[in-house]
Amino acid sequence: MAVVVPKGWTRPVAFTQPPPSIPSEQLVLFPRKTLLELPKTSGLDIYQFVQADNNRKYYLKLDRDGRYVRASEWLSYRLANLVGIPTPRCDCIQTFNGDIAFGSEDIAGVASRAETVRYLQTDSLTEFGRPITGLQAALSAIHVFDLFINNIDRHHQNFLVIGDGDERHLVALDFARSLFWQWPLIGFPAADELTVEAWIELRERHGFDLSAAQTTLDRIGIITEAQVVSILEQMPSHWLPQNLQDECRAYCRDGGWRARVDELRRGLEDGSIV
């Protein structure tokens, strides 16, 4: 029986540029404001679904269960863009009760979500074992990034395929359960966690591009302490206690960041990390 191959992955995924730097004072004093609260959509960590004063719709996240969700999302989204992984626009959004939430823009329609499920659940390898151009590399880049930030909650619902005609882009959503969810960064997602199960299935359907993963690791490896500190300074300071900000800086400065990149590289090459 012939393998049904999704169409549209005829060009490599176009990497986005790093987002512009925004002074932290502007984010704290002049966040986007909630204009309307919309019917809440599904999602364990979603606080509200709103329309902001720029007429864009956002999924809002607040901290939960003593976990620093907002800081994890903010840092992960910005790091993803630095290494070439497309994500939705993110902003600081003030809620009606006055708090400042992390907001990820809703860029999906019903058709986009349905198409994403179709792409991810349909084998993309041809009968000769060759993947559709771009899709395997995009998945592999997101995979290694998830491993580095210890994202334990990757599943089909937090990807999105966007684009028309012959060009498609795979966008990564939702990094709430990464980084400061289980800080410090020690080890990698366990075999019984949702993200590992999802990635095993995706690798069986679409294969794994070690070269694309290594390129992403190279990009992660050259991120500096100054860049990480700059990203943290561009979010409201109450999103992450100062002691954890200091620990994060020390992790980058004292070799923890570099050591994790090297450990992950060895694990991917010898197959000990999936």
Secondary structure, 3 states (H helix, E strand, C coil): CCCCCCCCCCCCCCCCCCCCCCCHHHHHHCCEEEEEEECCCCCCCCCEEEEECCCCEEEEECCECCECHHHHHHHHHHHHHHCCCCCCCEEEEECCCCCEEEEEECCCCHHHHHHHHHHHHCCCCCCCCCCCCCHHHHHHHHHHHHHHHCCCCCCHHHEEEECCCCCCEEEECCCCCCHHHHCCCCCCCCCCCHHHHHHHHHHHHHCCCHHHHHHHHHHHHCCCHHHHHHHHHCCCHHHCCHHHHHHHHHHHHCCHHHHHHHHHHHHHHHCCCC
